Amino acid sequence: MLGKIIEEQCKNGKNASYELSSFSINLRNIALQEMADNLRKNISLILEQNKVDMDNGKSDGLTHALLDRLMLNEDRIEGMAKGLESLIKLEDPIGQVKKMWQRPNGLEIGAMSVPLGLVAMIYEARPNVTVEAAGLCVKTGNAVILKGSSTAYYSNKVLTGLLNEAAEIAGLPKNSIQIIDSKERESVNILMKLNKYVDVIIPRGGAGLIANVVNNSTVPVIETGVGNCHAYVDDKAQFDMAINIIINGKTQRPSVCNALEKVLVHKDIAEEFLPLLELKLIEHTVEIRACERSLKILKSGWLITEEELYTEYLDYTIGIIIVDDVLGAVKHINQYGSKHSEVIITDSYKNGNIFQRLIDSACIYHNASTRFSDGEMFGFGAEIGISTQKMHVRGPMGLEALTSIKYIINGDGQVR
């Protein structure tokens, strides 16, 4: 029964995508404004439903990090509304002929940007993803079907209802924005097999969710990554800058995927630098996990395990490892990292260049916080996720990531 319901939803969504792709940018922008306005009009209703999820989450023992991701307040709802409005200001990504060339036989060939079709989002405990995904898909002429986790069930349901209501008022097709109204995990397995209707699946969440979708989906997947992000403090680093970047990356919002999780320190500065860093970490109530060499210098902390080297803490915990040099840092990150975001802090242009060229991650910074790995910070407007794969997109995914191309060919009677 559940399979038939979800299949029918996807069929309707696919049909809506064909209609939606022909709608003008003016109509899509009107829909985005209606969606933003409807969120603002219904703040009390949204907070009421979010409280149900928060109360359930606390009863179920969700971690502080997951509760932070789940929580909505007036500021966050306003932020979601402004995110929708920011999309209105962006250029239409659909129907652009990005390049055109003429062949010797006179044929003119062009590559035109087009929507992907029906986009499926599978995500955990992040009600804001509901709004971001719906907004980006409307702007790009895609239909969207949403499957959030049971922890955010009531929040996602009310948000989707409000967004869909506003989109229909603006004149968009009825099934442009849908949600799978089920808490059953089987619904994810069903959705992953509906490649007849779904054009792409984007999972956002923990390592388990992402691995399940990547390994089992028959629908093409854009893999968004776990954020085991690293900072390497080079022997040519300014200590004040390094500490500021590390504290910002770890403590500004530790529950997000671009938060800093590990610090690698050049062996020649470890004895001088680590005590200074330790004081700041303790000041911000950050627990330390460290390698044996680091623990000989630090006054606090526990020995970091091999498993933890791969771990995204998403909490006030950080790993510290001493490395021999920049190449040692590169080797460590490429082995244990999640291909998300890394930073080198150094005044050496040479070492910065080595780090940025050799690290196999989506975003590699030189003297700046990993917290900038974000679609809005990159100037893309809202983002639908941060891709850690290499095809067809990588890094923060804005409007262009939700488009493909088709070739348009003009002739005057040519035959082959």
C-alpha positions in Angstrom: 0.0 0.0 0.0 2.8 2.5 1.0 4.6 1.6 -2.2 1.7 2.4 -4.4 1.1 5.7 -2.6 4.7 6.9 -3.0 4.8 5.7 -6.6 1.6 7.7 -7.4 3.2 10.8 -5.7 6.3 10.4 -7.8 4.3 10.0 -11.0 2.3 13.1 -10.2 5.5 15.0 -9.4 7.1 13.9 -12.7 4.0 15.2 -14.6 4.2 18.5 -12.6 7.8 18.9 -13.5 7.0 18.9 -17.2 4.5 21.6 -16.8 6.6 23.6 -14.3 9.6 23.7 -16.7 7.6 25.8 -19.1 6.5 28.4 -16.5 8.0 31.9 -16.8 10.6 33.2 -14.4 8.1 35.9 -13.4 5.6 33.3 -12.2 8.2 31.3 -10.4 9.4 34.4 -8.6 5.8 35.3 -7.6 5.5 31.8 -6.2 8.7 32.3 -4.1 7.4 35.5 -2.6 4.0 33.9 -1.8 5.9 31.1 -0.1 8.0 33.5 2.0 4.9 35.5 3.0 3.0 32.4 4.0 5.8 31.3 6.3 5.7 34.7 8.0 1.9 34.6 8.3 2.0 31.3 10.1 4.9 31.6 12.5 2.8 30.5 15.5 1.6 27.4 13.7 5.1 26.4 12.6 6.5 26.9 16.1 3.6 24.9 17.6 4.4 21.9 15.4 8.1 22.3 15.9 7.6 22.2 19.7 6.0 18.7 19.2 9.1 17.5 17.4 11.4 19.1 20.0 9.5 17.6 22.9 9.6 14.2 21.2 13.3 14.6 20.5 14.1 15.4 24.1 12.1 12.4 25.3 13.9 10.2 22.7 17.3 11.4 24.0 18.4 13.3 20.8 21.8 14.9 21.2 22.3 18.6 21.7 23.6 18.8 18.2 20.5 17.2 16.7 18.2 19.2 18.8 19.9 22.4 17.6 19.4 21.3 14.0 15.8 20.5 14.7 14.9 23.7 16.6 13.0 26.5 14.9 12.4 30.0 16.3 11.2 33.3 14.9 14.6 34.3 13.7 15.2 31.0 12.0 11.8 31.2 10.3 12.5 34.7 9.2 15.8 33.5 7.9 14.1 30.9 5.8 11.7 33.5 4.4 14.5 35.8 3.5 16.3 32.8 1.9 13.3 32.4 -0.4 13.3 36.1 -1.2 17.0 36.1 -2.0 16.3 33.6 -4.8 14.0 36.0 -6.4 16.9 38.4 -7.0 19.0 35.8 -8.8 19.0 35.4 -12.6 16.9 32.7 -14.2 19.1 29.6 -14.6 16.8 28.0 -17.1 16.7 28.4 -20.8 20.2 30.0 -21.0 22.2 29.1 -24.1 25.6 29.0 -22.4 27.6 28.4 -25.6 26.9 28.3 -29.3 29.2 27.2 -32.1 28.9 26.6 -35.9 30.1 23.5 -37.6 31.7 23.5 -41.1 28.5 22.2 -42.6 26.6 25.3 -41.3 24.9 23.6 -38.3 24.6 25.9 -35.3 24.8 23.9 -32.0 24.0 25.3 -28.6 23.9 24.0 -25.0 20.8 25.2 -23.2 20.3 24.9 -19.5 17.2 22.9 -18.4 15.7 21.6 -15.2 16.6 18.2 -13.9 12.9 17.2 -13.6 11.7 15.6 -10.3 14.2 16.0 -7.4 13.9 13.9 -4.3 15.4 15.1 -1.0 16.0 12.7 1.8 17.2 14.4 5.0 17.5 14.2 8.8 16.3 16.6 11.5 16.6 19.7 9.4 13.3 21.5 8.8 15.2 24.4 7.1 16.1 21.9 4.3 12.4 21.6 3.5 12.2 25.3 2.7 15.6 25.5 1.0 14.9 22.5 -1.3 11.4 23.7 -2.2 12.6 27.2 -3.0 15.6 26.1 -5.1 13.5 23.7 -7.0 10.8 26.2 -7.8 13.4 28.7 -9.0 15.0 26.2 -11.3 11.7 24.8 -12.6 12.0 21.4 -10.9 9.3 19.6 -9.0 10.4 18.2 -5.6 9.4 15.4 -3.4 10.6 15.6 0.2 11.3 12.8 2.8 12.5 14.2 6.1 13.2 12.1 9.2 10.6 11.1 11.7 12.3 13.4 14.3 11.2 16.5 12.3 7.9 14.9 11.1 5.5 17.6 12.3 7.7 20.5 11.4 8.3 19.3 7.8 4.7 18.5 7.3 3.4 22.0 8.3 6.2 23.7 6.3 5.5 21.7 3.2 1.8 22.3 3.5 2.3 26.1 3.7 4.8 26.1 0.8 2.6 24.1 -1.4 -0.4 26.2 -0.6 1.4 29.4 -1.5 2.8 27.8 -4.7 -0.7 26.8 -5.9 -2.1 30.3 -5.1 0.7 31.7 -7.4 -0.4 29.3 -10.1 2.2 26.5 -10.0 1.1 22.9 -10.7 -0.6 21.1 -7.8 2.1 18.5 -7.2 5.2 20.8 -7.6 6.0 20.5 -3.9 5.2 17.2 -2.1 6.2 15.4 1.1 6.1 11.7 1.8 3.7 11.6 4.7 5.2 8.5 6.5 7.5 7.9 9.4 8.3 4.4 8.1 12.0 3.9 7.0 10.7 1.6 4.3 9.5 4.7 2.5 13.1 5.7 1.8 13.8 2.3 0.3 10.7 2.6 -1.9 11.7 6.1 -3.1 15.2 5.1 -4.0 13.9 2.5 -6.5 11.5 4.8 -8.4 14.0 5.8 -11.2 11.1 5.7 -13.6 9.9 9.0 -12.2 12.6 10.5 -10.0 15.5 12.1 -11.9 17.9 12.6 -8.9 18.0 12.0 -5.2 20.0 14.2 -2.8 20.6 12.8 0.7 21.5 15.2 3.5 22.3 13.8 6.9 24.6 11.5 8.7 27.0 9.0 7.3 24.6 6.1 7.6 21.8 7.8 5.7 24.1 8.9 2.9 25.8 5.5 2.6 22.4 3.8 2.4 21.2 6.0 -0.4 24.5 5.9 -2.4 24.8 2.1 -2.1 21.2 1.1 -2.7 19.5 3.7 -5.0 18.6 3.0 -8.6 18.0 6.7 -9.0 21.0 8.9 -9.8 22.4 10.3 -6.5 24.2 13.6 -5.7 26.2 12.7 -2.7 26.3 15.4 0.0 29.1 14.8 2.4 29.7 14.2 6.1 31.8 17.1 7.3 35.0 15.7 8.9 36.7 19.1 8.3 40.4 19.8 9.2 42.5 22.8 9.9 46.3 22.4 9.5 48.4 24.9 11.4 51.7 25.3 9.5 55.0 26.2 11.0 54.7 29.5 9.2 51.3 30.3 10.7 50.3 33.4 12.8 49.2 31.9 16.1 46.4 34.5 16.8 44.9 33.9 13.3 45.1 30.2 13.7 43.4 30.2 17.1 40.7 32.5 15.8 39.9 30.4 12.8 39.9 27.2 14.9 37.6 28.6 17.6 35.2 30.0 15.0 35.2 26.8 13.0 34.5 24.6 16.0 32.2 26.7 18.3 30.2 29.1 16.2 27.8 26.3 15.3 29.3 22.8 16.0 26.3 20.9 14.7 26.7 21.8 11.0 28.6 20.0 8.3 31.2 22.8 7.7 32.2 22.9 11.4 35.8 22.1 12.2 36.4 18.6 13.6 40.2 18.1 13.6 43.3 20.3 14.0 46.6 19.2 12.6 49.7 21.0 14.0 53.2 21.1 12.5 55.6 19.4 14.9 58.0 22.3 15.1 55.4 24.7 16.7 53.4 22.1 18.7 55.0 22.8 22.1 54.5 26.6 21.8 51.1 26.6 20.0 49.1 23.7 21.6 49.0 25.2 25.2 47.7 28.5 23.7 45.0 26.6 21.7 44.1 24.5 24.7 43.3 27.5 26.9 40.9 28.8 24.3 39.3 25.4 23.7 38.7 25.0 27.5 37.3 28.6 27.6 34.7 27.5 25.1 34.0 24.1 26.8 35.4 22.1 24.0 36.6 18.5 24.9 39.9 17.4 23.4 40.8 14.1 21.8 44.5 14.0 20.8 47.3 11.9 19.5 50.0 10.5 21.9 52.5 13.3 20.9 49.9 16.0 21.6 48.9 14.6 25.0 52.6 14.9 26.1 52.2 18.7 25.7 48.5 19.2 26.6 47.3 19.3 30.2 43.9 17.8 29.3 42.3 15.5 26.8 41.9 11.8 25.9 43.7 9.7 23.4 42.0 9.8 20.0 41.1 6.5 18.5 41.5 5.3 14.9 37.7 5.3 14.5 37.5 8.9 15.7 39.9 10.1 13.1 37.1 9.4 10.6 34.4 10.9 12.9 32.3 14.0 12.4 31.7 15.0 16.1 29.0 17.6 15.5 29.5 18.7 19.1 31.9 20.6 21.4 34.6 18.0 20.8 37.8 18.3 18.7 40.6 16.1 17.6 44.3 17.3 17.7 47.1 15.5 15.8 50.7 16.5 15.3 52.1 16.0 11.8 55.6 16.4 10.4 54.9 19.0 7.7 52.4 20.1 5.0 52.8 16.9 3.1 52.0 14.9 6.3 48.9 17.0 6.7 47.9 16.3 3.1 48.4 12.6 3.6 46.4 12.5 6.8 43.5 14.5 5.4 43.2 12.5 2.2 43.2 9.3 4.3 40.7 10.3 7.0 38.8 13.3 5.6 35.3 13.3 4.1 36.2 15.4 1.1 34.2 18.4 2.4 36.2 21.4 3.6 39.8 21.9 4.9 42.0 24.9 5.8 45.7 25.6 6.0 46.8 28.5 8.2 50.1 29.8 7.0 52.0 32.8 5.7 53.8 30.6 3.3 52.4 31.0 -0.3 54.3 27.8 -1.3 52.8 25.7 1.5 49.4 27.1 0.9 49.6 26.3 -2.8 50.8 22.7 -2.1 47.9 22.2 0.4 45.2 23.6 -2.0 46.6 21.6 -5.0 47.0 18.2 -3.3 44.0 18.0 -1.0 41.1 16.0 -2.5 38.2 17.9 -1.0 35.4 20.1 -2.4 36.5 23.3 -0.6 40.1 24.1 0.4 40.8 27.3 2.3 44.0 29.3 2.9 43.7 31.4 6.1 39.9 31.4 6.4 37.3 29.5 8.3 35.6 26.3 6.9 32.3 27.9 8.1 32.2 29.7 4.8 31.4 26.5 2.9 27.9 27.6 2.3 25.8 28.5 -0.8 24.9 32.0 0.6 28.5 32.7 1.6 29.7 31.7 -1.9 27.1 34.1 -3.5 24.9 31.3 -4.8 21.8 32.3 -2.7 20.4 29.3 -0.8 21.9 25.9 -1.2 20.5 22.4 -1.5 23.6 20.7 0.0 27.3 20.5 -0.3 28.4 17.8 -2.8 31.6 15.9 -2.0 31.5 13.9 -5.2 33.1 15.1 -8.5 30.2 14.5 -10.9 28.0 16.3 -11.8 28.6 19.0 -9.2 31.0 19.6 -6.3 30.9 21.9 -3.3 28.0 24.1 -2.3 25.1 23.5 -4.7 23.1 26.5 -5.7 20.8 27.0 -8.7 23.1 25.7 -11.4 23.5 22.4 -9.6 19.8 21.7 -10.2 20.1 22.1 -13.9 21.3 20.0 -16.8 21.7 20.8 -20.5 20.1 19.9 -23.8 21.6 20.6 -27.2 19.7 22.7 -29.6 20.8 22.4 -33.2 19.7 24.7 -36.0 20.1 24.0 -39.7 18.9 24.9 -43.1 18.3 21.5 -44.6 21.5 19.7 -43.8 21.5 15.9 -44.1 24.3 13.4 -43.4 
